[in-house]
Amino acid sequence: MLGFLPFANLLKVSYQKIFSAIILIGCLSTSLNAQNDTDQDDGRYQKELSKTPSFSIYGDNYFVTGTRINESPNSQNSDAKYQLGFKQIISRDLLPFDTHLFFTYQQISFWDIYQDSFPFRDTNYNPSIGLGRLLFDKAGEINGGLWFAFEHQSNGRDEEDSRSWNYFSLLYYKAFSDKFHSSLEAWAPIGTKDGNQDLLEYIGYGELTATWRPTDILFIEGKFRKALRADWRGSAQISVNLRYSKRTNQFLYLQYFVGQGESMLDYRMNSNFLRIGIVFKDLLFWD
């Protein structure tokens, strides 16, 4: 499932599919150009990059369990869900445009722990490799970043349960204040989408994330996707994160998901789950 398409397939991306990414790049270009002189003149970029860990968690790493809303809980409509991810900086030597090379891996699994033999319903694998650039404010503090990557996502299944696609992604992250951060990600598929030709009609071409921290121990976050259709296809994931203490990245975690595309196997199915558990958060832009 992890075999990549020949390079020739990279040329098959239509302008319609990369339209969102082009708009995002244009909006960010002014910001990047304005910061180039400051970052290069005093060497702050290289200094700050050297402080970031080479190996770190990537995204939320969590374990939650719960059930579908508006149904009586039973072994068929309740499950566990967990997500694991890490990021590795491959090279700290600055590349063109003050970028650095990175690799990420993320995995999300849906586990029917309340059924006999505890079967895994679906597991989605998502490796990527790309270029990243940290962004700084006038005081030289990190306040965001820009990442461009080639990604693969599949569920490792075969025949009619196989799901797989390759795509380019562009992610922009911005810390607007010490209480509000947001990110915008756009993706453009490459080549064919095995077993899920209409995937983008359910997950759309991007994701908007907004995080609000009213206090040092409470984070409220929303992730939103919308397909380019007149109907309601898309998804929303709302989470409440309660921190044990200011000295840890461990949180009590309440997650609500509604919409399509939660798992690759059942991306057309409408999910409506409330789950609770524990999460380990990447706090690079917060602490």
N, C-alpha and C positions, 0 to 999 in steps of 0.2 A: 504493500500500500504506500510505502514511502518513496517509491521510485518517482523521479522527477521527469517532466516532459523534456524533449529535445529543445535546444535553444531556439529552433525555428518557430516553435509554438509561441514564443514570447512576442512575436510580431503580430499575433492574431488579435490582440486587444483592440477593440473598437473605441473610437473617440467617445461614444456615448458612455461606455463603461468607466472611462477614466475622467469623465467630466467633473465629478465631485472632487477628485484629487487635484485637478488642475486649478480649480477655483480656490481650494485651500492653500495651495502653494503660492498663488498670487497674493492672497491676503497676508501671508506670512513674510513675503519677501522684503517688504518695507521694514518690518521689525528686525529681521536678521541683518540687513544692510546697516541699519542704524547702530547695531551693537558690534559690528565687525571691528571698527577702529578701536573702541574701548578695550575689547577683549585682547586684541593683538598688541596694542601699544604697551600695556603694563604686564602682560603675561599672566593675567589672573586666570584665564581659561585653563591653561595647562596646570596651574597650581591647584585650582579647585577640582579639576578632573582627577588629579593624583590622590585626592582625599577620598574619592568615592571608592567603595569596595569593588574588587575585581569580580567577586562572586557574591550574589545576593538573591533574595527571593524576588519573584517577579509577579506583580499583582497580588491579589488576596490569596492566601493559602488557608483554606477553611475545611471544616467538616461539619455538616448540618444534617438534621433529620426532621421529617415532618410529613404532612399529608395534604391532599387536595382540599381546597376551600369548598364549603357548601356540600360536603359529603361526610357521612359517618366514617371515621377512620377504620380501616381494615388492612389486611396484608396486601391487598391488590392495589390500593390507592395511596399507600404510604411507602416511603423509601428513605435512603440516605444519599447524600450528594457530597462529593468532596472535590476540591480543586487544588492542584499542586503546580508550582511554577518556579523557575530559577532563571537568572540572567548572568551571563559571563561576558566581561569586557575582554575581547581578544587582543586588542592592541591599544595602548595608551598613547602611542605616537600619533600626533594629529595628522589627519589626512586632509585633502582639499576641503575648503570651507569650514575648517576647524571641526571636522567630524572624527569619530572614532568607530571602530568595527566592534560589533557585538553579536552574541548568539543568545537566543532565548528558547525555552521549552516550557510548554504549559499543557496540563492534562486535566480533564474534568471527567468524573465518573459518576454514574447513576447506579446505585447498589440496592437491590431489593432485599434488605436485611430482615424483613419481616416474613419472608416466604421460606419454605423448606429449602435447605441447602444454600441459602443466601446467595443467589445468583446475581452477577453483574448484568444489568439490562443494556448498558451502552457505556463505552469509554471513548472519548474524543482526544486525539493527539494533535498537538500544534507546535511544531518546531519552526524557528525563523532565524534568518541571518540578515543583518543590515547595517546601516550607518546611523549614528546618533549624534546629536549636538545639544549640549546643555545651553540654556539661556540664563542670563544674569541681569539683575537690576543695576541701577547706577552705583549702589554701594558695594557691588561685587558679590552679592549673595545669589545663590542659585534660586531662580524663581520659575523655572519651566524647562521645557526641552522639546526637541523635534526629532522624530525617529522615522526612517524610511527602511522598509524591510521586504524581503521575499519570504512568503510564508506558505506552509503546507498544512492542511487540516484533513484528517481522515479518522475513521472509527475502527480500522483494522479488521473489518468484517469482509465476507466474500459473497458472491452471487447477489441475490436480491436485497440483502441487507448492507451491501457495500455503499459507503459514502466517502467522497474524496474530492478535494479541489485545491488548486494552487492560485495564489494571488499576490499582488503587491499591496502593501498597506502604508499609509502615511498618518502618523499620530502627532498631534500638537497638544502639549500640556502647558497650562498656565496657572500660576499661583496669583490670584488677583489680590488677596490679602491673607493674613494669618488665619482667617476664618472661612474663606471660600476659595476653592480650587475647581478647575474645570478642564476637560480635555475633549478634543474632537478627533475622531479617527475615520478615515475614508479608505475603502479598498476597491481594487479593480481585479477581476478574475483573469486568469491566464489559461488559454486552451480550453479543454473540455472539463466538465464537472461530472465525474463518474457516479452514476446512480442518483444524482440530484440535480438534474438539468434546470429545474425551476427554483433552486435554493434561494437566489436573490429576490425572488418574488415574495419571499417570506421574511428574510432577514434584512433586506435593503442593501444599501451601498455604504453604510457608515453607522457610527455609534457616538452619541453624545453622553458624556458623563459629567455630573456635577456633585461636588462634595462640600457639605457645610459642617463646620465644627463650632457649635455654639459655646462649648466649654472644652477644656483640655482633655477630658476623658470621654467625650461623646462626639461621634461622627455619624452624620446622616448622608447617605449617598444614593443617587439615582442613575441608572444606566438606561438609555432609551434608543430604540431602533425603530425605523419606519420604512416599510417598503414603498417604492414609487408607484403606488396604486391609490385608487379612490376609496378602497375599503380600509378596514382597520388592521390589516396584516402588519405585524411588527411585534415589539415586546417592550416591557418595562420591568426592571428589577430594582426594587427599593430595599435598602438595608439600613439597619440601625446597629451601630457598633459601640459598645460600652467598654471602656478601657479599665483593666484591673487597677493600674496605677500609672503614674507618669514615667516610671522606670522600665516599662515593658512594652512590647508591641503586640501583646496578646489581648484580645477583646472577646467579650460575650457578643454573640452575633445573631441577629434576627433578620431573615431574608424572605422577601416576598417576590415571586416571579409570576407574571401573567403575559400570555401571548404565545407566539410561535418561535421555533428555532432554539429551544433550550438545549436539546440534544440533536445530534446529526441524524440519528436513526429515525426519530419521530419529528423532524423539523416542521412538517405540515400540521401536526397536532397542536391544538390549543392547550397550553398548560396553565394551571392556576394553583400554585403551591405556596404554602407557608411553612418555613423550616427554621429551626433554631439550633445553635451549636457554638463553635469556637472559631475564631479567625486570627491568623497572624498577618499583620499588615506591613507593607513597605512604607516606611515613614520618611524616606529620603527628603521629600519636599516639605515636610511638616516640622520635624525636630531639628 
